[in-house]
Amino acid sequence: MKLEILLAEFRTGSVTRICENRLLMDDHLVERSGLEPLHLQIREMKRREKEEKQTKSTSQRTEEEDEQRKTSVQSPVEEEEETTDQRRAAAADGDQLKEEKKKEENRKCVPGIVYLGHIPPRLRPKHLRNLLSAYGEVGRIFLQPEDRQVRRKRKKSGSRRCDFIEGWVEFRDKRVAKRVALSLHNTPMGTRKRQRFFSDLWNIKYLHKFQWTHLSERLAYEQTVLQQRLRAEVSQVKRETNFYLNNVEKSTHLEHLRRKRQRDGQQVEEKTWDFTQRQTEEEIQKKKKKKDSITQKHLNKAHLLQLESQSNISLLAKIFNSNQSE
């Protein structure tokens, strides 16, 4: 009975109870029952459990391998599609990250423009970029050239160089532009005495709320004004030339008629130019004096008439009073 109890407990898994009851068993009981010792039975049961586990694991592995083979054989195109989808997704993620970075940079870095009121001779945009790039990232640069008349005079004298009057420089960050305008204003352009532009001073001013489009609009407006002025001048010259040519044609025609009349023996009236000469100051003053004298005469006449009317007042009063009494 004890052996059956021990085997039942072992099958249920209570190993601790087996160990406790094993101490109670005696060798003579095992011999009498004719069964094998308990530890041999336990070894056999453990071996069987291990074999069952190994068979289960091998069967699961074979099933998984078969499924993988089926998927690999059935869908090579699907694998390629998955790889392409993954690449596209990665590229889209990279583009989104780049766009976000650009947006952040644009939000943070607002460009600022600086005005240069004095440009020394022989200074070119590349020199200006080299000088200002040490303080920050420089964008667009525009330098206003000299007037054409000044350039023509200089060409006549022998020098063909083109100098600039004023300029505008764009910095990528407006904070840098403000700092540069405050720190470099009224300071020498060069850091060393032997540099070319050491004797010249910076004349810089930061333009608040000024954009590059404003500058382009101003230049376009100046260009249109200049073109309109040139067109007006050209049209005026054309009118003058046409008027001159018409008068020349008329004069030639009249000269031809005059000669023809002279050949025929007719009288030819020589044309005289009628014009009035401008009055001198003396004549103008005489006219003014005459006008003053006329006005004085009128005043005198009016005064006499007033006096006569006053002298007749007594007679009129007597007449009217006599009429009333009657």
Number of C-alpha atoms within 10 A of each C-alpha: 6 12 16 9 11 19 15 13 15 17 11 9 11 12 13 11 12 17 12 10 14 15 8 9 13 9 9 8 12 14 11 8 10 8 11 10 11 15 10 9 13 14 11 11 14 11 12 12 11 12 12 11 12 12 11 11 12 11 12 12 12 11 12 12 12 12 12 12 11 11 13 13 9 10 11 11 10 12 12 11 12 12 12 12 12 12 12 12 12 12 12 12 12 12 12 12 12 12 12 12 12 12 12 11 11 13 9 10 15 12 19 24 27 22 17 19 13 15 20 17 13 12 15 14 15 9 10 17 16 11 12 15 12 9 13 15 14 22 15 13 16 14 18 13 13 13 12 10 9 12 17 13 12 14 13 10 9 9 11 12 10 17 19 19 15 17 19 20 23 20 25 18 19 20 14 18 26 19 13 19 20 13 12 15 15 13 15 16 21 16 10 11 10 9 10 13 18 14 14 16 17 20 18 24 19 20 16 11 8 13 13 15 9 10 13 11 11 12 13 12 12 12 12 12 12 12 12 12 12 12 12 12 12 12 12 12 12 12 12 12 12 12 11 12 12 12 12 12 11 12 12 12 11 12 12 11 13 17 13 13 13 11 9 9 9 11 9 12 7 7 6 6 6 6 6 6 6 7 8 8 9 9 11 10 11 11 12 11 12 11 11 11 12 11 11 12 11 10 11 12 10 11 11 11 10 11 10 10 10 10 10 10 11 10 10 10 11 11 11 10 11 9 9 8 6 5
